[in-house]
Amino acid sequence: MKKVLIGGGSGLIGKRLTALLLEKGYDVAWLSRSDTPVDGINSYLWDPVQGKMDEKALENCVAIINLAGESIANHAWTTSYRKKVIESRTHSARCIINALKENKNQISVLISASAIGFYGDRKDEIMTEESIMGNGFLTQSTAEWEKAYQDSSIRTILFRIGVVLSKNGGALKEMSASIPVGICPVLGNGKQIISWIHIDDICLQMIHGIENENMQGIYNGVSPSPSPQRAFILAIRKHLNKWSIPISIPSFILKLLMGERSSIVLNSSNVSSEKIKRSGYDFKFPTLESALISIYGK
């Protein structure tokens, strides 16, 4: 049985990825700060800051997927927290790369999360993997994240992930929280493009990356049908089947409340999925309608 090692396995994407890998017959283990099994998943100790990893984690392992990193959205961007965000990503990447260099292993591919924040606010311009980086902290942190993998000596794939849609939490829960109380929030002018992806599609793309030896480098982890924010939130309202009034929240209010962190909801990123499609990946949920039906069941 092929074993896949996951850093950040207890997070939203990690848990779903674990389930899909198990369904496909893989053995799965997590890198964790505790070696206590969780839900039957074996865990191996690691400390990315100290650059330490249990070398037994690499035994019989064919792939590593790194999803570890501090949340961008759930904390004010103080100077100290910005440093923490960047280092949580770069330290974990370097810890894995050094462990691969220092310990005998059979790992053939290293896969990591990245983010479409790399592109910054680009309005309606279509972003491909060859597009230049944008401006701001989202861009800076993502660029540092990806740079940390430059020393990898094996096949490496980085997925620039869009807004992940899941019934188990994450961005969708936050975006729709006010709809049940009668408010359907249109953020800014509502024209900013949201490049999203269903959680199953991003997980299956990572598995596709393990199994497709021709894949290497940067791939956009987004659906083929990005949506303006206004249309996006109105579609969610329809599937929630809740009465609510579309209320515009001006950009200046969001900036007053959130500071630079408002760029998370105000940036427009029209990101292309053509490269991953050319690799042979067939989307399970290519449209927003199909994604929301799978989540809300109607």
Buried (B, 14 or more C-beta within 10 A) or exposed (E): EBBBBBBBBBBBBBBBBBBBBBEEEBBBBBBBEEBEEBEEBBBBBBEBEEBEBBEBBBBEBBBBBBBBBBEBEEEEBEEEBBEBBBBBBBBBBBBBBBBBEEBEBEBEBBBBBBBBBBBBBBEEEEBEBEBEBBEBBBBBBBBBBBEBBEEBEBBBBBBBBBBBBBEEEBBBEEBBEBBEEEBBBBBBBBEBBBBBBBBBBBBBBBBBBBEBEEBBEBBBBBBBBBBBBBBBBBBBBEBBEBEBEEEEBEBEEBBEEBEEBBBBBBBBBBBBBEBBEEBEBEBBBBBBEBBBEBBBEE
